[in-house]
Amino acid sequence: MAEADGQEKTEQATSKKLSDTRAKGQVARSIEINSFAVFTAGFLLVYLTQKYLGENIRHMTVSVFSDLDKLTLEKDQIADYAYRGISFFILTLGPILGGLVLVSIIASYGQTGFRFSAKALAPKFSKFNPLSNIKGIFFSSRSLVEVGKSILKLVIIGAFTYWVLQDFILTAIGLVNYQIDDLVTFMVEAAYTLLWKISLCFAIIAAADFAFQKYKFRQDLMMTKQEVKEEMRESDGNPEIKSKIRSIQMKQARARMMKELPKADVVITNPTHFAVALKYDLGKDSAPKVIAKGMDELAQRIKKVATENGVPLHENVALARALYKSCEVGDEIPAELFKAVAQILAYIFKVKNEKKKKSIV
């Protein structure tokens, strides 16, 4: 198991690390897939365009050999030969080479999907260090693995080719009795048979290498438990900072709550543990609202502020507990508590009205 700073990399890469790695242009990719695609596509393109290629080559050959007796090294003639040679190359091999480039792009896209990474194109000056490059080529484990793979691939394809050619070698003994046309036919058929069988062998090698590259890529991205924790901390935010933010938010909410408390109509309490302040505006509210609540020390502060501002306190253990558990600040009280609260408010409003009448008199 791989290690980092003395810790084993036992955890699979997180989605964030995978995303960051892809953004850098680092993905699991098999060169053998591209090689197989180019080899097979080249074989098919040559097979499909054999008549076109043969006709162009025949025409070029006849043209060249028919002019041998007239060959001169004059400037205009050399320019004409160069133009004909370039035209022959573009018209004959251009479509095939273009098709191979397209196939190579499709093979890469099929492995990794479309991914443009500016980071991957950014110059890395460390790559210009000859000493580190030599070390990376000759002494790295990756280089040794790639060399081993190349040797293994060469051995497999060589052995497979020899196995395929055995039958043709035995058949070739009788070629001395063949006509020219029969010899050409045999050679073409043998070549195509060999090529498609090698393509099949190449396909197996490419599939195995692709699976290996996927596995190795996942192993290289393995993380230690500490790395996972640090990444989660970075993604979710520092717990200490989040705790401070929550603490500040709670203080601000309590300050707003205590500021609204003098407007309450009544504070329902049990003797020491709970205090819930209610306000009811008959013209606006469909039910009484909780404008402040607290437990233990905060409950005592609510009772103190309420007393200082002339807000009535009403002791009801069961109702205070029920309101505290079922309501948040700003909520209307639940329907099942309407009756109990209404009785208290009715009594409070009655006392307030009597006080007003006495003060008028």
N, C-alpha and C positions, 0 to 999 in steps of 0.2 A: 504494500500500500504506500502511495506517495506521501511525503512528509513536507511540512512547511513550518519553520521555526520550532522544530521539535514536536509538532502536532501532526497526527495522521489526518490525511484528507479523506474523510469517511462520508462526507455529505455530497449529494448531487448538486450540480450548479443551479442556482436560483434563476428565476425567469429574468431578473434584472441583469445578472451577470451574462446570461445568454444573449440578451438584447444588446448590452454594451459590447460584447465580443463581436456580434454581427455588425454593429455600427463601425467597428474598426476594420471590417472586411475579413475577419477571421471566421471561416466556416469549414465544416468537414467536406473535403473535396478529394476525389480520386483521379489521379492523372490517367490511370488505366482506363477509366470510362471514356475519357476524351480520345485516348489512343485507339481503343476498340471502335469508337464511333467513326473516327477518321479513316481507319483501316478498312472497315466494312463499307463505309460510304464510297471510298475510293474504288474499291473492288466493284461495287454495284454500278457506279458511274462509268467506269471503263467498260463493264459488260454491256450496259445499255447503249453506250455511244461507240461501240466497237466499229460499226460500219462507217460512221462519221470520221472517227480517228483514222481508220485504215485508208479511207479515201483521201483525206488530207495528207497523210504521210506518203501515200503513193504519188499523189500529184506533186508534192514537194520533191520527192526523190527523183521522179522523172525530169522535173524542171532543172534540178541541179546537175544531174548526170548528162542531160542532153546538151547542156551549155559548157561542158568541160573543155571541149576543143576550142571554144571561143573565149575562154576565161582570160581576162586581162586585169591588171591591178591599177586601173585608172581610177581617179577620184570619183567620177560619176558612177562607175560600175560598182565600186565598193559601197557607195551610199545606197545604190539600188539593192545590192545583196543584203545589206543591213536592214533596210526597210522590209524586204520580203521575209527575212528571218524573224524579225520582231512581229510582223503581221501573222506569220505562221504560228508563232508561240502564243500570241494573244487569242487567235481564233480557235486554235486546237486545244491548248491546255488551259486557257483562261476560264471557260465555263466549269471545268473540273476543279481547278484550284479555288474558284469562287464558291462552288458547292461545298468543298471541304472546309473552308472558313466558316460558312454558314452552319454546317453540321457541328463544328467545334463549339460555336457560340451556343447552339441549341443544347448540346451535351452539358456545357457548363451551367446554363440556365436550369436545365432539368435537375441538376444536383442541388443547387443552392437557391434557385429563384432569382428574380431580378434584384440586385442589390448594388447601388452605387455608394461608395464610401470615399469621401474626401480625405479621411484620416489615412486610408490605405495608400493614397497617392502622395501624401505628404513625405518630403525627403527625410530620411533618417541618416544623420551624419555618422552614426556608429557603424553603418554598413560600409563606410569608406575606409575603415580601419583594417589594413591588410592582415594584421596578426589575429584579430578576432575572426575575420573571414576564414583564414586558413584553419583555425581551431574549429570553427563551425563545420567546415567541409570534411576534415580528416578525423576529428576526435570527438564529435558529438554522437550521442546515441541515435539521433534521427538519421544522420548520414549512414551509420552502420546498418540501420534497419533498411534504408532505401537501397543500399548496395546489396544486402542480402536478398531483398525482394527482386532486384534486377537479375541477380544470378539465378535465383529460383525460377523466375519467369523464363529466362533463356534456356535453362535445363528442360523445363516442361515443354516449351514450344519446340525445342530441338528434338527431344525424344518423340514427341507427337508427330513431327514432320518426318522423322526417320520411319516411324511406324506406318505412316500413310504412303511414303515413297517405296516401301518394300514391294508392294504389288506392282507398281509401275516399273520398278527395276526388273522384275521377273518378266513383265510383258515386253520390256524394251529389247529383250534378247532377240525377239522375232522381227524387229524393225528393219533388219537388213533386206527383207523380202518385200517391204512396203514401197509403194509409189510415193512421189513427193507430196501429192495432195493428201494421201493417207497419213504421212508423217506429220504434216502440219496440223491435220485434224486431231491426231493423237496428242500432240504437244499442247494444243489449245485446251482440249478436254482435260488433260492431266493438270494443266496449270489452274484451270477453274476449280477442279475438284480439290486440289491442294489448298487453294485460297479459301474456299468456303469452309473447309474443315478446320483450317487454322483460325478462321473467324469465330467458329464455334468454340474452339479452345480459348481464344482470346476473351470471349464473352464470359466464360466461367471464371477466368482469372480476374476480369474487371469486376464482376459481381462480388467475388471474395474480397478483393481489395477495397471496394466501396464499403462493405460491412466492417472491415478492419479499421478503415479511416473513421467511420462513425463511432466505433467503440473507443478508439484511441483519443478522438476529440473529446468525448464525454469524460474519459479518464483524466485527460490533461486539465479539464475545467473543474475537477472535483475540488471541494472546499473543506476547510477545517470547521469545526463547530464555532470557533471564535470568529472566523471570517463571516459566517452566516449571521451571528449575533450582531457584529459590527455593521453589516449591510442592512439588517432590519432596523438598527438604531438610526442609521443614516436615512432610510426610507421613511420611517415613522416619526423621526424627530427624537432629539435627546429627551429621555424620560424626566430628567431633572428640570429642563426648561419647560416641558409640557406641564409638569407639576406646579412650577412657579406661575405659569400662565393661568392654570385652573384656579390657583390660590388667589391671584389678583382678580380674576373674574368673579369668584365667590365673594370677595370683599366688596367689589363694586355693586354686586347684586344685593348684598346685605345693606349697604349704605342706601341704595334706592328704596329698599324695603322699609328701613327705619325712617326714612324721610316721609313715606306715605302713611306710616303708622298713626300719626295724630288725626288722620281723617277717618279712622275706623269707627264703627258704631259700637262694637263690643269686642272684647278679647276673651275667648273661651279657654279655660285653663284646667289642668289638674294641678294639684298643689305645687309640685316641684318640676315635673318632667316635660310637660308640653304646654305650648301657648299658641293659639291660632286667632289672628285678628280678622274680623269680618266687616265688610262694608256693603250696604244695600241702598241703592238709589232707586226709589220706587218708580220714578219716571223713565229711567234708562235701562236698568238691569232686569232681566227675567228671573234672576235668582241672586241671593247674596254671593259675594265674591270673597275669596281669600286674598288679602293684601299683604299679609305677613304671617310667618310661622317659624317656630324654632323649638329646639329640644335642649333640655338641661340648661347650660350657661346662657345660650341664646334666648331660651324661653324666659329666663329671669330678666334679661335685658329688655325684652319686649314688654314684660309686665311693668318694669320700672318706667320705661318711656310712656307707656299707656297711662300709668298713674299720674305722671308729671303733666300730661296733657289732658287730663280729665276724661279719658276713655274708660268706660265701665269694664270691670273684670267680672266674669261669671264662671264660677267653678263647676265643672261637669266632667268627671273623669272619663266616662265612656265616650261622650261626644267629642271631647278634646282629642282622644286617641283616634277616633274614627275620622275626624276631619284631617288630622295630621297625616294619616296613612293614605287617605283616598284623594287628597287634593294637593296640587302644587300652587305656588304663588301666582295669582292671576286667574285661576280656575274658578268656575262657579261650583257651588256645593252640589253633590249628587242628590237625586230626587228622594232617595230613601231617608235623607237627613233633613228634608224640608220642614217636616212637622216640628221636630225638636228645636231647630234653629228659629223657626217662625215664632214659636212660643217665647223664646228668649228675647227676640227682637221686639215682639209686641210689648213685652214687659219693659224693655229698655226705652222704647219710644214713648210709652205711657209715662214713665218716670221723667223723661226729658220734657214732655209737654206740661206736666204738673209743675216742674221747676220754672218753665217759661211763664206760666200763668201767675205764679207767686211773685216772680220778679217784676211783672207788669203791674200787679196790684201794689 
